[in-house]
Amino acid sequence: MKKILFVIESLDVAGAEKSLVTLLSLLDYDKFSVDLMLFSHGNKLERFIPQKVNVLPPLCYTEFSNSSIKESIKYSIKNKNINMLTSRVKFSTKIRLKKYSNPEKARIYWQTVSNLIESNQGEYDIAISYSQGVPTFYVAEKVRAKKKFAWVNVSYHLNQREKNFQQKYYQEFNNIIAVSNSTKDVFNKTFPQFKNKLEVIYDINHPELIKNMANLEYGYEDNFKGLRILTIGRLARQKGYDIALEACEKLKNNGIDFKWYVLGKGPLKEEIEREIIKRNLSNNFILLGVKSNPYPYIKASDLYVQTSKYEGFGLALAEARMLNVPVVTTRFDAVYNQMIDDENGVVVSMDGESVYKGIKRYLEEPLLKERVISFLKTEKKGNCEEVYKFYELIN
């Protein structure tokens, strides 16, 4: 029986997390013993972890850093050890000084606290970092395994400093797995020296699981009868909420009866809330926060709109398609891995005017919506066969 370790930041409701939960649900536990390590515990998708997966206890430092500052000070005084407190304050202070990208934050975190984070005490046949950044650094440096694999879930554009920092960690992996061909191409341009390590395994999505979850509970609790638009995604610049708000304002100014709902959380929440008020969109652009089961909301929507500026794959698009909900999406780099313009959805340029026109097309061209839904009902759903690529990889 092979012993496997998966490492990921958390099981919140982003694409990589949902993909991992789906993969874990498909594994044969007569053949594999699986440990799962999280840097953050208590998130929404943890309830969907299969019972046979062994969730490792929190690391001492991550448990310390997730506690309140008051509790952290008490712990440091009681244990006569201020190193963790000093590192926590140093990291927190540094990232507040200016806006850093996610790769920069991961580097600063690791440079600041890695010497305080304990190594994994197990020995594994296979260790997998299922997202880039801190999980990758941890598996490279703190885990003993016969083989190591690194997943890359985003289009990895890095500046020279981040390339230089990350290169030494990717050298420790036997293979690097991109979740789409475009993600592979971007990673290859960033790190051409790892070309021979690169493979593609798409984010796995299970249509029957998603359909069943969509029927588990109700979605929207208001009694709105107009056009329901839904977007799912972290409240971050990558997801293009500036584009969404511009399109939303144009819909309102043109007298369309609609509500545009958003499922997600993230660093731009306050900025987006200010912009909603500034544009007088409080009754139209509605932040619903995070839901552990977003599928009833997708199912109850008239349109799913994705305004991303880049994606590794675009899992939420795939989930909307599986529930036969018409899509409008920006032309991000990986979009044509799953979208066929004017057949299973509408693909538009990356600006508010184009998104607005894409939405309006469904309203003005009823035959377009009928044609798209008809196509969605007959197109191939899901890609559970990707699990066989996973088996080939680890064997």
N, C-alpha and C positions, 0 to 999 in steps of 0.2 A: 504494500500500500504506500503510495507516494505521499509525502508530507509537504504541504504547500502553505506558504504564508502570503496573504494579501495585505497590502498597506495602502491606506487612503486617508485623506485629511478627516473626512466625516461622512456620515450617510444622511446628509441633507438632501434636498430634492433636485439637484442639478443633474445634467445628462450623464456624466461619468458615474455618479453614485447610483442612478437608476440602472445604468448598464451593468454595473457590478452586481447589484442585487439580482438582476435577471440572470446573469451568468451563474451566480451561486445557486439559483433555483434549478438550474439545468444540470449541474454536476452530478456524477455518479459517486455517491459517498461510500460505496463498497470498494471503490478503487482509490479514493483520495481522502486523506485526513487534512482538514482545512482549519487553519488559524486565521483570524482577522484582527488586524491592529488598526485602531482609529486614534487620531490625535485630538478629536473632540467627540465626546459621548453625549447621548441623550437627544439625538436628532431624529427627524421624522421617519426616515426609512428603516430605522433599526428594527421596527416591528415586523418587517418583511424578511429578515435574515432567517434562512432555514435553520431548524433546531440543531442540525448536526454540525453546524459551523461553530467553532470555539472562538468566542469573542474575548480577546486578551484584556486583562485589566489595564486601566489607564497608566501611562508612564508617570513617574513621580513628578517630573517637571511640568508636564502638560496639566496634570491635576492641580498642581500648585498655581500655574499661570491662569487657570480657569476659575480659581477661587477669587473672592473679593480681595481688594488690596488690604483691608483690615485683617482678614484671616491670614493673608500672606505674611504680614508683619508679625502677627502672633506666632505663626509657625517658625519664622526665622529666629525670633527671640528665644522661643522654647527650645529649638534644636541648636542654638548658638551657631547658626550658619546663615550668613547674609549673602552668599554668592548667588543663590537663585533670585533673591529679591533685587539685588543689584542688576543682574542681567535682565530681569523683567522690566525694571524701570528704565534701563538703558535702551532696550528695544522699543518700548512704548514711546519714550521721548523722541527717539530718532525718527520713527515713522510719522510722528505728528509735525515734524519740521517742514515737510513738503509732501506733495502727492507723489507716491511711488507706484510704479506698475507692479502687478502681481509677481513677476520674476524678481524684481528688485526687493520686494518685501520678503520673499522666500530666502533670498541670499542674505539679507541683513539679519533675519531671524536665525538662520543657521550659523552665521558667523558669530552671533551674539551668544547663543545658548547651546550649541551642539556639544560643547565640552561638559555640559551639565545633564545631558540626556543619556540615560543608561542604554547599553546595547541590549538587543534581544538575546535571551539566554538559550534559545532553542537552536537546533540544527535541522535544516530543511533540505529537502531535495530541490525545491524550487521556491524562490522568493520573488514576489511581484509587486512593484510599485504601480498602483493603478491610476495614478495621476502624477503630473510633473511637479517640480518644486520640492517641498520638504519631504514627501514620501519617497521621492527618488533619492534624495541625499541620504535619508535614513537607511534605506535598503542597501545602498552602495557602501555605506560606512559602518553601519551598526548591526548588520545581519550576516550570519554565516549560512551559506547555501551552496549546493553543488552548481546550481545555475540560477542566474538572476535575469529577470525580464522587466523592462520599463515601458509602461504605457504612455503615449502622448495623445492627449485628448483635444488639444487646441492647435491652431496654426501658430507655430512657434517662431515669431519674429523677435529676435533679441539684439540688443546693442552689443558692442564688442566686449564691454566689461562683463556682461552676463554670459556671453559665449565662453570667455576665458574661465569664468568661475565654474560653469556647469560642465565643461568638457571633461574634467577629471573624474566626475561622478559617472557620466555616461560610459566612460572607458571600462567601468567595473561590470557592465552588463553584457550578457551573451547575445541578447537580441533586444531591439527597440521596436515597439509595436505602435504603429500609427492607426487611427480609427477611420481614416479615409485616404484615398489616393492623393488628394490635394494636401492633406496634413503631412503625408509622407514627403511630398515634393518640397513643401516649405521647410520641413525639418532637414531634408537633404541639402538644401541650399544653406541652411544655418550651420549644419555640421557635416560637410561632405566627407569627412574622414570616417564617418560611421555608416556610409552607404551600404556596405555589405552586411550590416547588422539589421537593416530596416526590413520590416514586414508590415502587411496591412491585415488587420482583423477589425471589421466594422463593429461599432457599438451594437450590442445584441438587444433586439427588442422582440418581445413575445406577444403576438397579437391576441391569443386567447386569454392570457393573464390580464392584459390591458382591458379587453372587453368585459371580463368578469369584474374587474375593479371598478369599471365605469358604472356598473349596475349595482354596486354595493350600497351606495348612499345617494343623497340628492346633492346637486351642485348649488346653483344660485338660490338664495332665499328671498330675493325681492320678487315682486310681481310684474317686473318690467315686460312690456309686450313688443318693444321696438327691436332694432337690430342689435344683437349681442356680438361684440368682438372680443376675442381673448388673445392675450400675449402671455407666455410663460418664460421667465428668465430672471437671472440675478440682476438686481438693480445696479448695473455697472455699465461703463462706457461701451464695452464690447457689444452690448445688446441694443444700442442705438435708440435709447428712449427719447433723445432729442428729435430724431426722425419721427418717432411715434407721436410725440406731442404736437409737432408741426402738422402732421396728417390729421390728427384729432381736431385741431383748431379749424382746419379747412372743412372738415365734415360738419362741424357745428355752424360755421359761418354760411354754409350752403343749405342749412335748414333740415339736415338729415336727423331723424329720430333714432338715436343710438346710445349705447353705453359701451365703453371700451374698458374691459377689466384686465388687471395685471396680477398674476401670481408670482411672487418672488420677494426676496429681501436683498439688501446689499448696501454698499457704502454711499450710493447716490440717493437714498430714500429722502432725506431732508431737501436736497437740491431739487428733486423731482416734485416733491410736495410744494415747494415754493413756486416752481414753474407752473404747476397746475393752477394755483391761486392767481398768479400773474396773468395767465391766459384766460382766466375765468372758466375753467374746465372742471370745477369740483363735482358737477353733476354728470360729467361725461367720462372722465378718465379716473378710474377707481382702483386704488391699490388694495388688494385683498390679503396681502401678506403671503405666508407659506401654508400650503395644504399638503399633508402627507399623501393624500390621494387626489391628484388634480384631474383624474379622468372623467368624473361626473361633470366637471366644469367644461372640459373640452366637448364632451358629448352634447351638452346643452347649448353650445355656442352656434351661432350662424356662420361665423368666419373665424379662422385662426390666422393671426397676423404676426409675422416674424420680421423685426426690423434690424437684425444683427449686422454688425460691420465685419465680423469674422466668426467662424465656427469651425470646430474640428469635424463635426458631422452634422449636427442639427437634430438631436434626438426628439425634441418636442414637435418638430415638423413631421417626423415619422409617426409619432403617436397620434397627431391630428389626422393624418392620412389613414391610419388604422381604424379610426372611428368615423371615417367618411365625412370629415368636416372640411369644406373648401378652404384653401390656403391662399394668402398673399404673402410673399416673402421677398426680401431684398436679395440682390444678386451677390451674396457673399461667396468666398472662394470655393467652398465645398458644396454649394447648393445643387449643382447638377449631378451629384452622386445619387440624388433621389428624386429631384424635381424634373418634370417635363413641362415646359411652359405651355400654358393654354390647354393642357390635357389633365394633369392631376393637380393643377393649381396655376396661379399667376405669379410670374417672376418679374420683378421691377427693379429699376435703378435705385441706388442707395440715397434717396432724399425724400422729404416729406411730400412733395408734390406728386411724385411717382407712386408712393404708397397710397396716397389719397385717391389717385386715378385708378389704381388697381382695385381698391375697395369699391369705388363707384361703378366700375365695370360690372361687378356682380349685381349691383342694384339696377343698372340700366340694361343689362343683357341677361334676362332670365334664362335664355337658352345656354349661356355660358355656364351658369351655376348647375343646371341640369346635366350638361355634358360632363362637367368636372366630377359631380357626385356619382354619375353613372360609371365613369372611368375608375374612380376610387373604389367602388364596390367590386370591380372585377380585377383590379391590379393585384399583383402578388403582395401579400401582407407579411411583414416581419422578416426576420433573417436568422431564425434559430439554428440554421445549418452552420452559422459562424462558429458554433461551439465545437464543431469538428476540426476547424482550423486551430482552435485553442488546444484540443487534444493532440493534434499533430505537433504543435509547438512544444508542449511540455513532455512529449514522448521522444 
